[in-house]
Amino acid sequence: ALAEWEKLDNKRGISSTLGNLGLLYSKMGKPELSLEYYFRGLIQNERMGDKEGIGTGLGNIGWIYFEQKKYNKALEYFERSRTHSGSDVWPDHVARFLCSEENFGAFVPPGLFGFSGSLAERDRSLYARSIVR
């Protein structure tokens, strides 16, 4: 499919296919190939000036680094994704993922998502600081 979009010079098709290939390789347990395609998709979105695509691409790259336990690098890409969106609020799907019990809320500094300051938030924040440093 990628070769066909390239023949047609369909930039949206190219971008979408690169993202899908990145996801496919991620699900296959091949993070390096996943990153390769996500970065190619990011470049394509930058060339098109597709702000939403750029934000999504940066977030996807962050997920791969998170899964590789490269937490500082993941946080860098999550931050760039958030900053790129022009908002000081994390996208809901990122916030829910990062605060889930499965992920121990690994990146939750106090007040980042506007939580009320519960003990669970405090515990998650302490854990986050211990692994992100």
DSSP file with accessible surface (Angstrom, degrees, kcal/mol):
  #  RESIDUE AA STRUCTURE BP1 BP2  ACC     N-H-->O    O-->H-N    N-H-->O    O-->H-N    TCO  KAPPA ALPHA  PHI   PSI    X-CA   Y-CA   Z-CA
    1    1 A A     >        0   0   93      0, 0.0     4,-2.2     0, 0.0     5,-0.2   0.000 360.0 360.0 360.0 -38.7    0.0    0.0    0.0
    2    2 A L  H  >  +     0   0   25      1,-0.2     4,-2.5     2,-0.2     5,-0.2   0.931 360.0  50.7 -60.6 -45.3    2.8    2.4    0.8
    3    3 A A  H  > S+     0   0   56      1,-0.2     4,-2.4     2,-0.2    -1,-0.2   0.875 109.6  51.6 -60.9 -37.3    4.4    2.1   -2.6
    4    4 A E  H  > S+     0   0  103      2,-0.2     4,-2.0     1,-0.2    -1,-0.2   0.918 109.9  47.7 -66.8 -44.4    1.0    2.8   -4.2
    5    5 A W  H  X>S+     0   0   87     -4,-2.2     5,-2.5     1,-0.2     4,-0.5   0.891 111.8  51.7 -62.5 -38.4    0.5    6.0   -2.2
    6    6 A E  H ><5S+     0   0   91     -4,-2.5     3,-0.8     1,-0.2    -2,-0.2   0.908 107.7  51.3 -65.5 -41.0    4.0    7.0   -3.1
    7    7 A K  H 3<5S+     0   0  158     -4,-2.4    -1,-0.2     1,-0.3    -2,-0.2   0.888 114.9  43.3 -59.2 -40.4    3.4    6.5   -6.8
    8    8 A L  H 3<5S-     0   0  122     -4,-2.0    -1,-0.3    -5,-0.1    -2,-0.2   0.511 106.7-130.5 -81.9  -6.6    0.2    8.6   -6.5
    9    9 A D  T <<5 +     0   0  102     -3,-0.8     2,-1.1    -4,-0.5    -3,-0.2   0.859  47.7 163.1  54.2  38.9    2.1   11.2   -4.3
   10   10 A N     >< -     0   0   57     -5,-2.5     4,-2.5     1,-0.2    -1,-0.2  -0.747  19.2-172.3 -89.7  97.1   -0.8   11.0   -1.9
   11   11 A K  H  > S+     0   0   87     -2,-1.1     4,-2.6     1,-0.2    -1,-0.2   0.867  81.9  50.3 -63.7 -38.4    0.8   12.5    1.2
   12   12 A R  H  > S+     0   0  150      2,-0.2     4,-2.7     1,-0.2    -1,-0.2   0.911 111.6  48.8 -64.9 -43.6   -2.1   11.7    3.5
   13   13 A G  H  > S+     0   0    8      2,-0.2     4,-2.5     1,-0.2    -2,-0.2   0.906 112.1  49.1 -61.7 -41.3   -2.1    8.1    2.4
   14   14 A I  H  X S+     0   0   12     -4,-2.5     4,-2.7    -9,-0.2    -2,-0.2   0.954 112.8  47.2 -62.1 -49.4    1.6    7.8    2.9
   15   15 A S  H  X S+     0   0   16     -4,-2.6     4,-2.2     1,-0.2    -2,-0.2   0.926 113.5  47.3 -58.8 -47.8    1.3    9.3    6.4
   16   16 A S  H  X S+     0   0   67     -4,-2.7     4,-2.4     1,-0.2    -1,-0.2   0.919 112.9  48.6 -61.8 -43.5   -1.5    7.0    7.4
   17   17 A T  H  X S+     0   0   17     -4,-2.5     4,-2.7     2,-0.2     5,-0.2   0.907 109.1  52.7 -66.8 -39.8    0.2    3.9    6.1
   18   18 A L  H  X S+     0   0    4     -4,-2.7     4,-2.3     1,-0.2    -1,-0.2   0.922 110.9  47.8 -61.2 -42.5    3.5    4.8    7.8
   19   19 A G  H  X S+     0   0   21     -4,-2.2     4,-2.4     2,-0.2    -2,-0.2   0.912 111.3  50.2 -63.8 -41.1    1.6    5.2   11.1
   20   20 A N  H  X S+     0   0   98     -4,-2.4     4,-2.7     1,-0.2    -2,-0.2   0.898 110.3  49.8 -65.6 -38.4   -0.2    1.9   10.5
   21   21 A L  H  X S+     0   0   41     -4,-2.7     4,-2.7     2,-0.2     5,-0.2   0.896 109.0  53.0 -66.4 -38.3    3.1    0.1    9.8
   22   22 A G  H  X S+     0   0    0     -4,-2.3     4,-2.0    -5,-0.2    -2,-0.2   0.934 111.5  45.9 -60.1 -44.3    4.5    1.6   13.0
   23   23 A L  H  X S+     0   0   80     -4,-2.4     4,-2.6     2,-0.2    -2,-0.2   0.926 111.2  52.7 -64.3 -43.8    1.6    0.2   15.0
   24   24 A L  H  X S+     0   0   87     -4,-2.7     4,-1.6     1,-0.2    -2,-0.2   0.942 110.7  46.0 -58.2 -48.9    1.8   -3.2   13.3
   25   25 A Y  H  <>S+     0   0   51     -4,-2.7     5,-3.0     1,-0.2    -1,-0.2   0.864 110.5  54.8 -66.3 -31.7    5.5   -3.5   14.1
   26   26 A S  H ><5S+     0   0   21     -4,-2.0     3,-1.5    -5,-0.2    -1,-0.2   0.946 109.1  46.7 -62.6 -47.6    4.8   -2.4   17.7
   27   27 A K  H 3<5S+     0   0  163     -4,-2.6    -1,-0.2     1,-0.3    -2,-0.2   0.781 108.5  56.9 -65.7 -26.5    2.2   -5.2   18.1
   28   28 A M  T 3<5S-     0   0  100     -4,-1.6    -1,-0.3    -5,-0.2    -2,-0.2   0.440 120.0-110.2 -83.3  -0.3    4.7   -7.6   16.6
   29   29 A G  T < 5S+     0   0   58     -3,-1.5    -3,-0.2    -4,-0.2    -2,-0.1   0.808  81.4 125.7  77.2  30.2    7.2   -6.8   19.3
   30   30 A K     >< +     0   0   98     -5,-3.0     4,-2.3     1,-0.2     3,-0.3  -0.673  26.4 168.2-120.5  75.4    9.6   -5.0   16.9
   31   31 A P  H  > S+     0   0   42      0, 0.0     4,-2.9     0, 0.0     5,-0.2   0.825  72.6  56.5 -62.7 -33.6   10.0   -1.6   18.5
   32   32 A E  H  > S+     0   0  118      2,-0.2     4,-2.0     1,-0.2     5,-0.1   0.926 111.4  43.1 -66.4 -41.9   13.0   -0.5   16.4
   33   33 A L  H  > S+     0   0   57     -3,-0.3     4,-2.2     2,-0.2     5,-0.2   0.892 112.6  54.5 -67.4 -38.1   11.0   -1.0   13.2
   34   34 A S  H  X S+     0   0    0     -4,-2.3     4,-2.8     1,-0.2    -2,-0.2   0.946 108.9  47.6 -59.0 -48.1    8.0    0.6   14.8
   35   35 A L  H  X S+     0   0    8     -4,-2.9     4,-3.0     1,-0.2     5,-0.3   0.899 107.7  57.0 -60.6 -40.3   10.1    3.7   15.6
   36   36 A E  H  X S+     0   0   92     -4,-2.0     4,-2.1     1,-0.2    -1,-0.2   0.942 112.5  39.9 -56.4 -47.9   11.5    3.8   12.1
   37   37 A Y  H  X S+     0   0   37     -4,-2.2     4,-2.5     2,-0.2    -2,-0.2   0.887 114.2  52.7 -72.4 -37.4    8.0    4.0   10.6
   38   38 A Y  H  X S+     0   0   14     -4,-2.8     4,-2.4    -5,-0.2    -2,-0.2   0.917 110.9  47.8 -63.6 -41.1    6.7    6.4   13.3
   39   39 A F  H  X S+     0   0   64     -4,-3.0     4,-2.4     2,-0.2    -2,-0.2   0.909 111.0  50.5 -66.3 -40.4    9.6    8.7   12.6
   40   40 A R  H  X S+     0   0   90     -4,-2.1     4,-2.2    -5,-0.3    -2,-0.2   0.911 111.6  48.6 -61.7 -41.3    9.0    8.6    8.9
   41   41 A G  H  X S+     0   0    5     -4,-2.5     4,-2.6     2,-0.2    -2,-0.2   0.894 108.9  53.4 -64.0 -39.2    5.3    9.4    9.5
   42   42 A L  H  X S+     0   0    8     -4,-2.4     4,-2.5     2,-0.2    -2,-0.2   0.937 108.8  48.6 -61.4 -45.4    6.3   12.3   11.7
   43   43 A I  H  X S+     0   0   75     -4,-2.4     4,-2.4     1,-0.2    -1,-0.2   0.919 111.0  51.1 -60.8 -43.1    8.5   13.7    9.0
   44   44 A Q  H  X S+     0   0   20     -4,-2.2     4,-1.7     1,-0.2    -1,-0.2   0.925 110.9  47.9 -60.9 -44.6    5.7   13.3    6.5
   45   45 A N  H  X>S+     0   0   11     -4,-2.6     5,-2.3     1,-0.2     4,-0.9   0.871 109.9  52.7 -65.5 -36.8    3.2   15.1    8.8
   46   46 A E  H ><5S+     0   0   93     -4,-2.5     3,-0.6     1,-0.2    -1,-0.2   0.918 107.9  51.4 -63.9 -42.1    5.7   17.9    9.4
   47   47 A R  H 3<5S+     0   0  191     -4,-2.4    -1,-0.2     1,-0.2    -2,-0.2   0.851 113.7  44.4 -61.9 -35.1    6.1   18.4    5.6
   48   48 A M  H 3<5S-     0   0   50     -4,-1.7    -1,-0.2    -5,-0.2    -2,-0.2   0.598 108.3-125.0 -83.6 -13.8    2.4   18.6    5.3
   49   49 A G  T <<5 +     0   0   52     -4,-0.9     2,-1.2    -3,-0.6    -3,-0.2   0.776  51.2 161.7  72.1  27.0    2.0   20.9    8.3
   50   50 A D     >< -     0   0   33     -5,-2.3     4,-2.5     1,-0.2    -1,-0.2  -0.661  17.8-175.4 -84.8  94.3   -0.5   18.5    9.8
   51   51 A K  H  > S+     0   0  155     -2,-1.2     4,-2.5     1,-0.2    -1,-0.2   0.894  82.6  49.1 -60.7 -42.1   -0.5   19.6   13.4
   52   52 A E  H  > S+     0   0  158      2,-0.2     4,-2.5     1,-0.2    -1,-0.2   0.930 112.4  48.6 -64.1 -43.1   -2.8   16.8   14.6
   53   53 A G  H  > S+     0   0   11      2,-0.2     4,-2.7     1,-0.2    -2,-0.2   0.886 110.6  51.2 -63.3 -37.7   -0.7   14.2   12.8
   54   54 A I  H  X S+     0   0   14     -4,-2.5     4,-2.7    -9,-0.2     5,-0.2   0.948 111.1  47.6 -65.1 -46.6    2.5   15.6   14.3
   55   55 A G  H  X S+     0   0   11     -4,-2.5     4,-2.2     1,-0.2    -2,-0.2   0.916 113.7  47.6 -60.6 -42.5    1.0   15.4   17.8
   56   56 A T  H  X S+     0   0   74     -4,-2.5     4,-2.8     2,-0.2    -1,-0.2   0.930 111.7  50.5 -64.4 -44.2   -0.2   11.9   17.2
   57   57 A G  H  X S+     0   0    6     -4,-2.7     4,-2.3     1,-0.2    -2,-0.2   0.921 110.0  49.2 -61.0 -44.6    3.2   10.9   15.8
   58   58 A L  H  X S+     0   0    4     -4,-2.7     4,-2.2     1,-0.2    -1,-0.2   0.915 112.5  49.1 -61.8 -40.8    5.1   12.3   18.8
   59   59 A G  H  X S+     0   0    6     -4,-2.2     4,-2.1    -5,-0.2    -2,-0.2   0.908 109.1  51.9 -64.8 -41.1    2.7   10.5   21.1
   60   60 A N  H  X S+     0   0   40     -4,-2.8     4,-1.8     1,-0.2    -2,-0.2   0.909 109.4  49.7 -62.4 -41.4    3.2    7.2   19.3
   61   61 A I  H  X S+     0   0    0     -4,-2.3     4,-2.2     1,-0.2    -1,-0.2   0.922 108.5  54.3 -63.0 -41.2    7.0    7.5   19.5
   62   62 A G  H  X S+     0   0    0     -4,-2.2     4,-2.6     1,-0.2    -2,-0.2   0.899 104.5  54.4 -58.2 -41.2    6.6    8.2   23.2
   63   63 A W  H  X S+     0   0   45     -4,-2.1     4,-2.8     2,-0.2    -1,-0.2   0.911 106.8  50.8 -60.9 -42.4    4.6    5.0   23.7
   64   64 A I  H  X S+     0   0    2     -4,-1.8     4,-1.7     1,-0.2    -1,-0.2   0.950 111.9  46.3 -62.7 -46.1    7.3    2.9   22.1
   65   65 A Y  H  <>S+     0   0   22     -4,-2.2     5,-2.8     1,-0.2    -1,-0.2   0.899 111.5  53.1 -63.0 -37.1   10.0    4.5   24.4
   66   66 A F  H ><5S+     0   0   15     -4,-2.6     3,-1.9     1,-0.2    -2,-0.2   0.942 108.0  49.6 -61.7 -46.2    7.6    3.9   27.4
   67   67 A E  H 3<5S+     0   0  112     -4,-2.8    -1,-0.2     1,-0.3    -2,-0.2   0.809 108.5  53.5 -63.8 -27.8    7.2    0.2   26.5
   68   68 A Q  T 3<5S-     0   0   47     -4,-1.7    -1,-0.3    -5,-0.2    -2,-0.2   0.392 117.0-117.3 -84.5   2.5   11.0    0.0   26.3
   69   69 A K  T < 5S+     0   0  146     -3,-1.9     2,-1.3     1,-0.2    -3,-0.2   0.743  72.5 138.5  64.5  26.3   11.2    1.5   29.8
   70   70 A K     >< +     0   0   97     -5,-2.8     4,-2.6     1,-0.2    -1,-0.2  -0.632  25.2 169.6 -94.7  72.2   13.1    4.5   28.4
   71   71 A Y  H  >  +     0   0   45     -2,-1.3     4,-2.8     1,-0.2     5,-0.2   0.842  66.2  51.0 -63.8 -40.4   11.0    6.7   30.6
   72   72 A N  H  > S+     0   0   92      2,-0.2     4,-2.1     1,-0.2    -1,-0.2   0.924 114.1  45.3 -64.2 -41.8   12.9   10.0   30.2
   73   73 A K  H  > S+     0   0   82      2,-0.2     4,-2.1     1,-0.2    -2,-0.2   0.906 113.1  51.1 -67.1 -41.5   12.8    9.7   26.4
   74   74 A A  H  X S+     0   0    0     -4,-2.6     4,-2.8     1,-0.2     5,-0.2   0.944 109.9  49.3 -59.7 -47.4    9.1    8.7   26.6
   75   75 A L  H  X S+     0   0   43     -4,-2.8     4,-2.9     1,-0.2     5,-0.2   0.899 107.2  56.1 -61.2 -39.1    8.3   11.7   28.8
   76   76 A E  H  X S+     0   0   86     -4,-2.1     4,-2.4     1,-0.2    -1,-0.2   0.934 112.0  41.9 -57.7 -46.1   10.2   14.0   26.3
   77   77 A Y  H  X S+     0   0   19     -4,-2.1     4,-2.4     2,-0.2    -2,-0.2   0.879 113.3  52.0 -73.4 -35.8    8.0   12.8   23.4
   78   78 A F  H  X S+     0   0    2     -4,-2.8     4,-2.5     2,-0.2    -2,-0.2   0.928 112.0  47.9 -62.6 -42.6    4.8   12.9   25.5
   79   79 A E  H  X S+     0   0   59     -4,-2.9     4,-3.4    -5,-0.2     5,-0.3   0.919 111.3  49.4 -62.9 -45.3    5.7   16.5   26.5
   80   80 A R  H  X S+     0   0   99     -4,-2.4     4,-2.8    -5,-0.2    -1,-0.2   0.896 111.0  51.0 -61.6 -38.3    6.4   17.5   22.9
   81   81 A S  H  X S+     0   0   12     -4,-2.4     4,-1.3     2,-0.2    -2,-0.2   0.941 114.4  43.1 -63.0 -45.6    3.1   16.0   21.8
   82   82 A R  H  <>S+     0   0   36     -4,-2.5     5,-1.2     2,-0.2     3,-0.4   0.947 116.4  46.6 -66.1 -47.6    1.3   17.9   24.5
   83   83 A T  H ><5S+     0   0   87     -4,-3.4     3,-1.9     1,-0.2    -2,-0.2   0.904 108.3  56.7 -62.4 -40.6    3.1   21.1   23.8
   84   84 A H  H 3<5S+     0   0   71     -4,-2.8    -1,-0.2     1,-0.3    -2,-0.2   0.830  97.9  61.8 -62.2 -29.8    2.7   20.8   20.1
   85   85 A S  T 3<5S-     0   0   70     -4,-1.3    -1,-0.3    -3,-0.4    -2,-0.2   0.598 111.7-121.5 -73.2  -9.0   -1.1   20.6   20.6
   86   86 A G  T < 5S+     0   0   70     -3,-1.9     2,-0.3    -4,-0.3    -3,-0.2   0.699  75.3 113.3  77.7  19.7   -0.9   24.2   22.0
   87   87 A S      < -     0   0   45     -5,-1.2    -1,-0.3     2,-0.1    -2,-0.2  -0.874  63.9-147.4-123.7 151.6   -2.4   23.0   25.3
   88   88 A D  S    S+     0   0  138     -2,-0.3     2,-0.4    -3,-0.1    -5,-0.1   0.242  81.4  85.1 -96.9  16.6   -1.1   22.8   28.8
   89   89 A V  S    S-     0   0   92     -7,-0.2    -2,-0.1    24,-0.0    24,-0.1  -0.924  82.7-119.9-116.5 138.1   -3.3   19.8   29.4
   90   90 A W        -     0   0    5     -2,-0.4    -2,-0.1    22,-0.3   -11,-0.0  -0.506  40.9 -98.0 -69.3 143.5   -2.4   16.2   28.5
   91   91 A P     >  -     0   0   38      0, 0.0     4,-2.5     0, 0.0     3,-0.5  -0.319  36.3-115.1 -57.8 145.0   -4.8   14.6   26.0
   92   92 A D  H  > S+     0   0  114      1,-0.2     4,-2.9     2,-0.2     5,-0.2   0.878 113.9  53.1 -53.3 -43.6   -7.3   12.4   27.9
   93   93 A H  H  > S+     0   0  109      1,-0.2     4,-1.8     2,-0.2    -1,-0.2   0.883 111.3  47.0 -65.9 -32.6   -6.1    9.1   26.4
   94   94 A V  H  > S+     0   0    2     -3,-0.5     4,-2.9     2,-0.2     5,-0.3   0.951 113.0  48.7 -70.5 -46.4   -2.5    9.9   27.5
   95   95 A A  H  X S+     0   0   17     -4,-2.5     4,-1.9     1,-0.2    -2,-0.2   0.927 112.1  48.4 -59.5 -46.1   -3.6   10.9   31.0
   96   96 A R  H  X S+     0   0  164     -4,-2.9     4,-0.6    -5,-0.2    -1,-0.2   0.920 114.1  46.8 -62.3 -42.5   -5.7    7.8   31.4
   97   97 A F  H >< S+     0   0   63     -4,-1.8     3,-1.1    -5,-0.2     6,-0.3   0.953 113.5  46.6 -64.6 -48.3   -2.9    5.5   30.2
   98   98 A L  H 3< S+     0   0    0     -4,-2.9     9,-0.5     1,-0.3     8,-0.3   0.794 117.1  44.3 -67.7 -25.9   -0.2    7.1   32.3
   99   99 A C  H 3< S+     0   0   14     -4,-1.9    -1,-0.3    -5,-0.3    -2,-0.2   0.423  86.6 119.6 -98.0   1.4   -2.4    7.1   35.4
  100  100 A S  S <X>S-     0   0   34     -3,-1.1     5,-1.4    -4,-0.6     4,-0.5  -0.250  74.0-120.0 -67.7 154.6   -3.7    3.6   35.1
  101  101 A E  T >45S+     0   0  134      1,-0.2     3,-1.1     2,-0.2    -1,-0.1   0.884 113.0  61.5 -59.1 -37.6   -3.0    1.0   37.7
  102  102 A E  T 345S+     0   0  155      1,-0.3    -1,-0.2     2,-0.1    -4,-0.1   0.877 111.9  36.7 -58.6 -36.9   -1.2   -1.1   35.2
  103  103 A N  T >45S-     0   0   19     -3,-0.5     3,-1.5    -6,-0.3    -1,-0.3   0.379 105.0-128.8 -98.7   3.9    1.3    1.6   34.6
  104  104 A F  T <<5 -     0   0  121     -3,-1.1    -3,-0.2    -4,-0.5    24,-0.1   0.715  55.5 -79.5  59.4  19.1    1.4    2.7   38.3
  105  105 A G  T > <S-     0   0    0     -5,-1.4     3,-1.9    -8,-0.3    -1,-0.3   0.911  70.5-179.1  59.1  39.7    0.8    6.3   37.2
  106  106 A A  T <  S+     0   0    3     -3,-1.5    25,-0.2     1,-0.3    26,-0.2   0.701  70.2  38.3 -52.7 -27.5    4.5    6.4   36.4
  107  107 A F  T 3  S+     0   0    5     -9,-0.5    -1,-0.3    24,-0.1    18,-0.1   0.001  79.6 125.9-114.1  31.1    4.6   10.0   35.2
  108  108 A V    <   -     0   0    0     -3,-1.9    20,-0.2    16,-0.3    21,-0.2  -0.661  32.0-179.6-100.9  87.4    2.3   11.7   37.6
  109  109 A P    >   -     0   0   54      0, 0.0     3,-2.0     0, 0.0     4,-0.3  -0.475  53.6 -67.7 -72.1 158.4    3.9   14.7   39.4
  110  110 A P  T 3  S-     0   0   79      0, 0.0    12,-0.0     0, 0.0    11,-0.0  -0.181 117.2  -2.3 -52.9 129.8    1.6   16.5   41.8
  111  111 A G  T >  S+     0   0   44     -3,-0.1     3,-1.5     1,-0.1    -3,-0.0   0.444  87.2 131.1  75.1   0.6   -1.2   18.3   40.1
  112  112 A L  T <  S+     0   0   51     -3,-2.0   -22,-0.3     1,-0.3    -1,-0.1   0.892  84.8  28.3 -56.6 -40.7   -0.2   17.4   36.6
  113  113 A F  T 3  S-     0   0   40     -4,-0.3    -1,-0.3   -24,-0.1    -2,-0.1   0.207 120.1-101.1-105.3  14.5   -3.7   16.2   35.6
  114  114 A G    <   +     0   0   65     -3,-1.5    -2,-0.1     1,-0.2     2,-0.0   0.763  62.9 167.5  75.2  25.0   -5.5   18.4   38.0
  115  115 A F        -     0   0   82      1,-0.1    -1,-0.2     3,-0.0    -4,-0.0  -0.287  46.4-114.1 -68.6 163.2   -6.1   15.7   40.6
  116  116 A S        -     0   0  119      1,-0.1    -1,-0.1    -5,-0.0    -2,-0.0   0.509  53.9 -96.5 -80.4  -2.8   -7.3   16.7   44.0
  117  117 A G        +     0   0   56      1,-0.1    -1,-0.1     2,-0.0    -2,-0.0   0.799  62.3 172.3  93.1  31.1   -4.2   15.6   45.9
  118  118 A S     >  -     0   0   54      1,-0.1     4,-2.2     4,-0.0     5,-0.1  -0.171  47.9-107.1 -67.9 166.4   -5.3   12.2   47.0
  119  119 A L  H  > S+     0   0  122      1,-0.2     4,-2.9     2,-0.2     5,-0.2   0.883 121.2  57.4 -62.1 -37.1   -3.0    9.6   48.6
  120  120 A A  H  > S+     0   0   46      1,-0.2     4,-2.6     2,-0.2    -1,-0.2   0.924 106.7  48.5 -61.4 -40.7   -3.0    7.6   45.4
  121  121 A E  H  > S+     0   0    7      2,-0.2     4,-2.7     1,-0.2    -1,-0.2   0.938 111.4  49.9 -63.8 -44.1   -1.8   10.6   43.5
  122  122 A R  H  X S+     0   0  128     -4,-2.2     4,-2.5     1,-0.2    -2,-0.2   0.945 112.3  47.3 -59.7 -46.4    1.0   11.2   46.1
  123  123 A D  H  X S+     0   0   85     -4,-2.9     4,-2.2     1,-0.2    -1,-0.2   0.915 113.1  48.1 -62.4 -43.5    2.1    7.6   45.9
  124  124 A R  H  X S+     0   0   48     -4,-2.6     4,-2.9    -5,-0.2   -16,-0.3   0.906 110.8  51.9 -63.4 -40.1    2.1    7.6   42.2
  125  125 A S  H  X S+     0   0    2     -4,-2.7     4,-2.6     2,-0.2    -2,-0.2   0.919 109.0  49.4 -64.0 -42.8    4.1   10.9   42.2
  126  126 A L  H  X S+     0   0   83     -4,-2.5     4,-1.6     2,-0.2    -1,-0.2   0.924 112.8  47.6 -62.3 -42.6    6.7    9.4   44.5
  127  127 A Y  H  X S+     0   0   91     -4,-2.2     4,-1.5    -5,-0.2     5,-0.2   0.941 110.7  52.5 -63.9 -43.2    7.0    6.4   42.3
  128  128 A A  H >X S+     0   0    5     -4,-2.9     4,-2.2     1,-0.2     3,-0.6   0.936 107.7  50.3 -59.4 -47.0    7.3    8.5   39.2
  129  129 A R  H 3X S+     0   0   94     -4,-2.6     4,-1.1     1,-0.2    -1,-0.2   0.858 106.8  56.2 -61.8 -33.5   10.0   10.6   40.6
  130  130 A S  H 3< S+     0   0   80     -4,-1.6    -1,-0.2    -5,-0.2    -2,-0.2   0.826 116.5  33.5 -70.2 -29.9   12.0    7.5   41.6
  131  131 A I  H << S+     0   0   44     -4,-1.5    -2,-0.2    -3,-0.6    -1,-0.2   0.708 114.1  55.6-100.3 -17.7   12.0    6.0   38.0
  132  132 A V  H  <        0   0   27     -4,-2.2    -3,-0.2    -5,-0.2    -2,-0.1   0.764 360.0 360.0 -88.3 -20.1   12.2    9.2   35.9
  133  133 A R     <        0   0  222     -4,-1.1   -61,-0.1    -5,-0.3    -3,-0.0  -0.042 360.0 360.0 -72.7 360.0   15.3   10.6   37.5
